[in-house]
Amino acid sequence: MNTVKEASKADTPRVPRRAGVSFASHWAAELRILLVAVLLAAYFEFANRDFLLTSASLVNLSQFIAPVAIIAFGEIMLMIGGDIDLSAGMVFAFAPFMMVFANDAGAPMWLAMIAGLVAAALVGFVNGAVTVWLRLPSFVTTLGTLFLINGITLTVSRGTPAPAPGSPTFTGLMGSWGYSEIIWTVAIAFAMHVLLRHTRWGLHTQAAGANPVGASEAGIHVNRLRLGNFILAAVLAGFTGMLEAFRITSIDPQAGGNQIMFLAVAAAVIGGTPLTGGSGTIVGGLIGAAVLGILNDGFTLIGINAFTFNIILGAAILAAMIFNIHVGRIRRRAGR
C-alpha cells in the first residue's frame, strides 16, 4: 500500500519552488538580458551623447518600451502554456473604439474604459474557447480573429480616426504625460510578476506548460488556465491600445497591427520565454522590450538605416531561441 502511495506521489508534477534558491540563480535569465541592455545603452551613449542624457530621448525610449512590454506580458502567460495570440495587435485598435462608442452613448469615462476592456475580454474568450474546446491550434484561431477584429474595427470606424475622449487631467494620467505609460508598465509588470511567480494561477500555468498531461492528472484545470490567459492577454492588449490613444490624443483604426504584436513576441523571446512553452518571466519580457527600444532609438540617433533594425531583431530572436533551447537541454540533463 505504501509503495502505491509513493509511486502516486512520484507521478505528481511538482509546482516550481523558489525557496532556498540563490539570488543569482533565481534571476540568472533576467541578469543576462539586463547585461545586454546595459551594454547596448552604453555603446549608443558613447556613439551619441544625446541617447540618454536628454529628456526627449528618455521619453521616446519609454514610449517605445511601454506598449511592447505590456502586450508581451500577456503573450508570456500564453507562451508558457504553449499558446500564442496573433490578434493582440488588432485588439489594440479595437478596444479604444469600443471605449469611444460607450462614451458617446453617455457613459462616464471610467465606465467607457471598462466597456472597452470587456470588449477586449470577449475577444480573448472567443480565442480561448475555440482553441480549448474545439481543439484548434492557437496560431490558427488567433490568425482568424486577427482578420475578423481588424475588419470589425475598420467597419464600425469607417476607416476614420476618432479623437480620444476625456479631460486633460484624465488623459495625462492615462498616457498623454510623457512618462505615464512607463509608470503603468512598471506597475503592471509588478502585478504580473506576482501573479506568475507567487500565486496558484501562475504556478499552475508553469506546471501545465511544462507537463500538461501530468498537471491535468494532478488536478490542475489546464483548460481553465489557458482560457483565462487568453482573456488576460486580450485585456492587456486592449488596455495598451487605450494608453496609446490617450498619448497621441487620437484613436486610429489602423493603429497597432501585426508590427506591435510581433515586437511583443520578440520581447518575450529575447527575455527568455521559449515558444515551446514551459517557462518564462515577466521581468525578462520587460527587459526584452527595453532591448528592442534601445536598438530602435540607438540606430535612429546614430543614423543607421531603419531596415537594419529588422536584421538585428531577426538575429536576436534566432540567437535567443537557440540559447533558450540549449539551456533547457542542459538543465534537463543536469536534473537526471
Secondary structure, DSSP 8 states (H G I E B T S, - for coil): -HHHHHHHHHHS------TT--HHHHTHHHHHHHHHHHHHHHHHHHH-TTTTSSHHHHHHHHHHHHHHHHHHHHHHHHHHTT---TTHHHHHHHHHHHHHHHHHTT--HHHHHHHHHHHHHHHHHHHHHHHHHS---HHHHHHHHHHHHHHHHHHHHTT--EE--S-HHHHIIIIISTTHHHHHHHHHHHHHHHHHHHSHHHHHHHHHHH-HHHHHHTT--HHHHHHHHHHHHHHHHHHHHHHHHHHHTEE-TTSSHHHHHHHHHHHHHHTT--TT-S---HHHHHHHHHHHHHHHHHHHHTT--THHHHHHHHHHHHHHHHHHHHHHHHHHHHH-
